Amino acid sequence: MKLTIFVAMTLLAVPVRAADDNMDAKFQSLQEAVAKKQVPDIKKLSLELFPIVQDALCETAPQAEDEKAAWKSRIDHAKSVGLYAEYALFVAAIESPAATLIDLVDTLQTANSKSQYLDRAWGPYLLALSQTGAAAKVQAVAEKALANFPENEDLLLVLADNAVTKKQPDRALNYSNRLVASLAKRAKAPEGVPAAQWDRKRNAGLGRGYWISGVIYGERGNYANCDKNLRAALPLIQENKPMLGPALFYLGMADYNLGKMTLDKAKILEAAKFSQQSALIESPYTEQARHNALVMKQEADRMR
């Protein structure tokens, strides 16, 4: 992922006398390291800056009114320097190999477990864990991170898939519904992410979330919610045959049962169509879908 390097112009506008000289010197060096993509220096300088920033933020507010403006400037400056150090670690992390990425994100987590930049680091971080032989840690890491980032799409997707793999439908349904709700609110790409890239990621996440929820609802006989979710999933999973076959199968089952409940012949015929389409895709549902399509057509033929 390529990102435009952030330059904290507001920081440069703060007079040097309003901040600790040591902090400003290290901040300047950090900016230079980021510009040159010197990863070891970025980590070293960030680690040196964090305690300096914290010390500055602990400065007690003065009692004298004429000193409060300067104090506020120092506090604001320190906050901005700390934020930039977090950003520097984030940028260096996502442009680094997996092992280095993990180390830098761990460093950022230690400095600030609620850093706004972690929200975009979780996806690459979890992938890096898998790539370095630490896939067993992914679930625990994601669950812990979710406490601070409850709407993070990468964490929710990983946890939903993990629950599906472990045949934990209640957990899978919880995470998939949360995933859909989160992505539904975020049509606009996050700052720094190209719109086309975000649209692909968002559509893939929505498709997976709707699919997981729809299939689980279908297995439980909750046909209204099955129909709602799988219809939403269909346009997003057309190229994914392993997902499309089951989706069409359960859509057929849902619409057949909804049609029978409401004596809706058109609904049952649509169920037969979905079942026929599912039967054309090789999956564990192929033969049952073929049989279902015949039964559904016969049922519709007996209706007026």
TORMI-561572 format. One record per residue (C-alpha): residue in three letters; residue number from 0; y negated, z, x negated; chain. Coordinates in steps of 0.25 Angstrom, whole numbers. Layout:
<rs>
R  rest   nr      Y      Z      X  kette
R   ALA  NUM      Y      Z      X      A
...
</rs>
This chain:
<rs>
R  rest   nr      Y      Z      X  kette
R   MET    0      0      0      0      A
R   LYS    1    -13     -4     -6      A
R   LEU    2    -25      4     -2      A
R   THR    3    -40      3     -5      A
R   ILE    4    -44     14    -15      A
R   PHE    5    -52     24     -8      A
R   VAL    6    -65     27    -16      A
R   ALA    7    -72     40    -11      A
R   MET    8    -86     36    -11      A
R   THR    9    -90     48     -3      A
R   LEU   10    -85     56    -15      A
R   LEU   11    -93     49    -25      A
R   ALA   12   -106     51    -17      A
R   VAL   13   -104     67    -19      A
R   PRO   14   -113     72    -30      A
R   VAL   15   -105     76    -42      A
R   ARG   16   -112     90    -42      A
R   ALA   17   -105     92    -28      A
R   ALA   18    -91     93    -33      A
R   ASP   19    -84     99    -45      A
R   ASP   20    -85     90    -57      A
R   ASN   21    -70     91    -60      A
R   MET   22    -67     86    -46      A
R   ASP   23    -76     74    -47      A
R   ALA   24    -71     70    -61      A
R   LYS   25    -57     71    -56      A
R   PHE   26    -60     63    -44      A
R   GLN   27    -67     52    -52      A
R   SER   28    -54     51    -60      A
R   LEU   29    -46     51    -48      A
R   GLN   30    -54     39    -42      A
R   GLU   31    -52     32    -55      A
R   ALA   32    -37     35    -56      A
R   VAL   33    -36     29    -41      A
R   ALA   34    -43     17    -45      A
R   LYS   35    -34     14    -57      A
R   LYS   36    -21     19    -49      A
R   GLN   37    -18     29    -60      A
R   VAL   38     -8     37    -52      A
R   PRO   39     -5     48    -61      A
R   ASP   40    -20     51    -63      A
R   ILE   41    -22     50    -48      A
R   LYS   42    -11     61    -46      A
R   LYS   43    -16     69    -57      A
R   LEU   44    -31     69    -53      A
R   SER   45    -28     71    -38      A
R   LEU   46    -20     84    -42      A
R   GLU   47    -31     89    -50      A
R   LEU   48    -41     86    -39      A
R   PHE   49    -34     93    -28      A
R   PRO   50    -36    107    -33      A
R   ILE   51    -50    104    -37      A
R   VAL   52    -53     99    -23      A
R   GLN   53    -47    111    -17      A
R   ASP   54    -55    121    -26      A
R   ALA   55    -68    113    -21      A
R   LEU   56    -64    114     -7      A
R   CYS   57    -62    129     -8      A
R   GLU   58    -77    131    -12      A
R   THR   59    -83    141     -3      A
R   ALA   60    -95    136      6      A
R   PRO   61   -108    141      0      A
R   GLN   62   -117    151      9      A
R   ALA   63   -130    144      5      A
R   GLU   64   -134    133     14      A
R   ASP   65   -140    125      3      A
R   GLU   66   -126    125     -4      A
R   LYS   67   -118    120      7      A
R   ALA   68   -121    105      6      A
R   ALA   69   -116    105     -8      A
R   TRP   70   -104    113     -5      A
R   LYS   71   -100    104      6      A
R   SER   72   -102     92     -3      A
R   ARG   73    -92     98    -13      A
R   ILE   74    -82    101     -2      A
R   ASP   75    -83     87      4      A
R   HIS   76    -82     81    -10      A
R   ALA   77    -70     89    -14      A
R   LYS   78    -63     85     -1      A
R   SER   79    -66     70     -4      A
R   VAL   80    -60     72    -18      A
R   GLY   81    -48     78    -13      A
R   LEU   82    -46     67     -2      A
R   TYR   83    -48     57    -13      A
R   ALA   84    -37     63    -22      A
R   GLU   85    -27     63    -10      A
R   TYR   86    -31     48     -7      A
R   ALA   87    -29     45    -22      A
R   LEU   88    -14     51    -22      A
R   PHE   89    -11     43     -9      A
R   VAL   90    -16     30    -14      A
R   ALA   91     -9     32    -27      A
R   ALA   92      4     36    -20      A
R   ILE   93      6     24    -11      A
R   GLU   94      3     14    -22      A
R   SER   95     14     21    -31      A
R   PRO   96     29     20    -33      A
R   ALA   97     37     29    -24      A
R   ALA   98     39     41    -33      A
R   THR   99     25     41    -37      A
R   LEU  100     21     40    -22      A
R   ILE  101     29     52    -19      A
R   ASP  102     23     60    -30      A
R   LEU  103      9     57    -26      A
R   VAL  104     11     59    -11      A
R   ASP  105     17     72    -15      A
R   THR  106      5     76    -23      A
R   LEU  107     -4     72    -11      A
R   GLN  108      5     81     -2      A
R   THR  109      4     93    -11      A
R   ALA  110    -12     91    -12      A
R   ASN  111    -14     89      3      A
R   SER  112     -2     88     13      A
R   LYS  113    -11     83     24      A
R   SER  114    -18     73     16      A
R   GLN  115    -23     61     24      A
R   TYR  116    -17     52     14      A
R   LEU  117     -3     57     16      A
R   ASP  118     -3     51     30      A
R   ARG  119     -2     37     23      A
R   ALA  120      7     42     12      A
R   TRP  121     19     47     20      A
R   GLY  122     25     33     22      A
R   PRO  123     25     29      8      A
R   TYR  124     29     43      3      A
R   LEU  125     42     43     12      A
R   LEU  126     46     29      8      A
R   ALA  127     44     33     -7      A
R   LEU  128     53     45     -4      A
R   SER  129     64     36      1      A
R   GLN  130     62     27    -11      A
R   THR  131     64     38    -21      A
R   GLY  132     77     43    -16      A
R   ALA  133     70     55     -8      A
R   ALA  134     73     49      6      A
R   ALA  135     79     63     10      A
R   LYS  136     65     69      9      A
R   VAL  137     59     60     19      A
R   GLN  138     61     67     32      A
R   ALA  139     57     81     27      A
R   VAL  140     44     75     20      A
R   ALA  141     41     67     33      A
R   GLU  142     43     79     42      A
R   LYS  143     34     88     33      A
R   ALA  144     23     77     32      A
R   LEU  145     23     75     47      A
R   ALA  146     18     89     49      A
R   ASN  147      4     85     43      A
R   PHE  148      5     70     47      A
R   PRO  149     11     71     61      A
R   GLU  150      7     56     65      A
R   ASN  151     11     49     52      A
R   GLU  152     19     37     55      A
R   ASP  153     27     36     42      A
R   LEU  154     32     51     44      A
R   LEU  155     35     49     59      A
R   LEU  156     43     36     56      A
R   VAL  157     51     41     45      A
R   LEU  158     55     54     53      A
R   ALA  159     58     46     65      A
R   ASP  160     67     36     58      A
R   ASN  161     73     48     51      A
R   ALA  162     76     55     64      A
R   VAL  163     83     42     69      A
R   THR  164     91     41     57      A
R   LYS  165     96     55     59      A
R   LYS  166     98     53     74      A
R   GLN  167     88     63     78      A
R   PRO  168     82     57     90      A
R   ASP  169     73     68     95      A
R   ARG  170     66     68     81      A
R   ALA  171     66     53     80      A
R   LEU  172     60     52     94      A
R   ASN  173     49     62     91      A
R   TYR  174     45     55     78      A
R   SER  175     46     41     84      A
R   ASN  176     37     45     95      A
R   ARG  177     27     51     86      A
R   LEU  178     27     39     77      A
R   VAL  179     24     30     89      A
R   ALA  180     13     39     94      A
R   SER  181      7     40     80      A
R   LEU  182      7     25     77      A
R   ALA  183      2     22     91      A
R   LYS  184    -11     29     88      A
R   ARG  185    -13     22     75      A
R   ALA  186    -15      7     78      A
R   LYS  187    -26      6     67      A
R   ALA  188    -21      5     52      A
R   PRO  189    -25     18     44      A
R   GLU  190    -36     16     34      A
R   GLY  191    -32      8     22      A
R   VAL  192    -19      2     28      A
R   PRO  193    -20    -13     32      A
R   ALA  194    -19    -15     47      A
R   ALA  195     -7    -25     46      A
R   GLN  196      1    -15     37      A
R   TRP  197     -2     -4     47      A
R   ASP  198      2    -12     59      A
R   ARG  199     15    -15     53      A
R   LYS  200     18     -1     50      A
R   ARG  201     13      4     63      A
R   ASN  202     21     -6     71      A
R   ALA  203     34     -3     63      A
R   GLY  204     31     12     66      A
R   LEU  205     29     10     80      A
R   GLY  206     41      1     82      A
R   ARG  207     50     11     75      A
R   GLY  208     44     23     83      A
R   TYR  209     45     16     96      A
R   TRP  210     59     11     93      A
R   ILE  211     65     25     89      A
R   SER  212     59     31    101      A
R   GLY  213     64     20    111      A
R   VAL  214     78     20    105      A
R   ILE  215     79     36    106      A
R   TYR  216     73     35    121      A
R   GLY  217     83     25    124      A
R   GLU  218     95     33    118      A
R   ARG  219     90     44    127      A
R   GLY  220     89     36    140      A
R   ASN  221     73     38    140      A
R   TYR  222     72     24    145      A
R   ALA  223     57     24    148      A
R   ASN  224     53     28    134      A
R   CYS  225     64     20    128      A
R   ASP  226     58      7    134      A
R   LYS  227     44     11    131      A
R   ASN  228     46     13    116      A
R   LEU  229     56      2    114      A
R   ARG  230     46     -8    121      A
R   ALA  231     35     -3    111      A
R   ALA  232     45     -5     99      A
R   LEU  233     50    -19    103      A
R   PRO  234     38    -27     97      A
R   LEU  235     38    -19     85      A
R   ILE  236     53    -20     81      A
R   GLN  237     56    -35     84      A
R   GLU  238     60    -37     69      A
R   ASN  239     68    -25     68      A
R   LYS  240     82    -28     74      A
R   PRO  241     88    -15     71      A
R   MET  242     77     -8     80      A
R   LEU  243     76    -20     90      A
R   GLY  244     91    -20     94      A
R   PRO  245     91     -5     98      A
R   ALA  246     77     -6    104      A
R   LEU  247     81    -18    114      A
R   PHE  248     94    -11    117      A
R   TYR  249     87      2    122      A
R   LEU  250     76     -6    129      A
R   GLY  251     87    -12    137      A
R   MET  252     93      1    140      A
R   ALA  253     80      7    144      A
R   ASP  254     75     -4    153      A
R   TYR  255     89     -5    159      A
R   ASN  256     89      9    163      A
R   LEU  257     74      9    167      A
R   GLY  258     77     -4    176      A
R   LYS  259     88      3    183      A
R   MET  260     80     15    186      A
R   THR  261     69      7    192      A
R   LEU  262     78     -5    197      A
R   ASP  263     70    -14    189      A
R   LYS  264     78    -27    187      A
R   ALA  265     68    -33    177      A
R   LYS  266     69    -20    168      A
R   ILE  267     84    -22    168      A
R   LEU  268     83    -36    164      A
R   GLU  269     74    -33    153      A
R   ALA  270     84    -22    149      A
R   ALA  271     94    -33    148      A
R   LYS  272     85    -42    140      A
R   PHE  273     83    -31    130      A
R   SER  274     98    -28    129      A
R   GLN  275    100    -43    126      A
R   GLN  276     90    -43    115      A
R   SER  277     96    -31    109      A
R   ALA  278    110    -37    110      A
R   LEU  279    105    -49    101      A
R   ILE  280    102    -39     90      A
R   GLU  281    113    -33     81      A
R   SER  282    113    -18     83      A
R   PRO  283    122     -7     88      A
R   TYR  284    116    -10    102      A
R   THR  285    120    -25    102      A
R   GLU  286    133    -24    110      A
R   GLN  287    128    -14    120      A
R   ALA  288    115    -21    122      A
R   ARG  289    123    -34    125      A
R   HIS  290    131    -26    136      A
R   ASN  291    119    -19    141      A
R   ALA  292    112    -33    143      A
R   LEU  293    123    -38    152      A
R   VAL  294    124    -25    160      A
R   MET  295    109    -25    162      A
R   LYS  296    109    -40    167      A
R   GLN  297    120    -37    177      A
R   GLU  298    112    -25    182      A
R   ALA  299     99    -33    184      A
R   ASP  300    107    -44    191      A
R   ARG  301    112    -34    201      A
R   MET  302     97    -30    204      A
R   ARG  303     88    -37    214      A
</rs>
